[in-house]
Amino acid sequence: MEDGLRISIYNDYTNIIKVIYMETTQAHLRKWGRSLGVVIPKEVLEKEGIKVNDKVEILIKKKSNPVKETFGTLKFKNSTQEMLDMVDEELWND
């Protein structure tokens, strides 16, 4: 996952589709006394308008395979446009 805006679409079992726009970034856990803490980069705080004592929601996802997450899991031989062109061609020839 790289830094930036992420769009998440999900159904929360109420048959209401929710779209969430969230800022994503990577951070390292740091030891603070007997606890662990996460430092949110200043750029993200400024972009989102987050200030001291604001409540935020944090989605925690441990990086299990950085190479797979960086380069993805699916590789296609053709570009997206080539695949769309092939589908269009098949639909028009029927």
N, C-alpha and C positions, 0 to 999 in steps of 0.2 A: 504494500500500500504506500503510495506516495502522498506527500502533503497536498492539500487542495480540497475542493468542494466535492462531497460525495452525496449522491442521491440514493435513498433507500426506499423501496416500495414494498409494503408488506400488508398482510391481512391479519388482523389481531383476533380472529375467530368470531368477530361480530359481523362478518361479511361487509365490513367497511374497509375500503382500501385506503391506507394512509401513505402519504408521501412525505418523507422527512429530508430536509436539506441540512447537511451537517458538515462542519469543517473537520477535516482529518489531518492528523499530524502524528509523527512518531516521537516518543519520549522514552527516556531511561528512568527506571525506578531508582530513587535515592533513599538512603537510610537517614531517618530523622528520629533520633533517640531510639525507642523500641518499635517505631513504626516505619513504614515505607511511604514515600511521597512521590508525586509526579509534578514536574515543572512544565507548565504550558508556555510555549514560546511567546514572547512579547508581540510578535507580528500577528499571531492568531488572536490574542486577547484584544489587540487594537482593532483588527478587522471585524471581530464579532461584537465589539463594544462591551466586553466583559470587564468589570471592575471589582475591587476588593469587596468581599461579603456577598457578591452575587451568587445565586445558586446555579449550578451547572449540572448537566447529566453527562456521565462519562460511560462510554461503551468500552469494555475491556476485552481485548483480543490479543492473546499471546501469539507472538510470531513463532510458528513451529518449523516452517521451512522457508527461510528468507529467499532462496533462489526461486522456488516455485511461486511464491507470492510476488516477487519482483517481475518475473517473466511470464507468469500465467501458466495455466494448465492445458489450454487448448491451442493447438497450432493448426492453421489451415494452409493448404497448398495454394489456394486462390485468394485473391483479395476480396473484400466484402463487395465491392462494386462488380467484380467478375461473377460472383455467386448470384447477386441480384439480377444481373443481365441474363444468366443462364435460366433462372426461374422465370423471368419475363418471357424469354424465348420459348420455354416449354409451355407456358400458359397460352401464348398466342398461337402456337402450332396445334393446339387441341381442337 
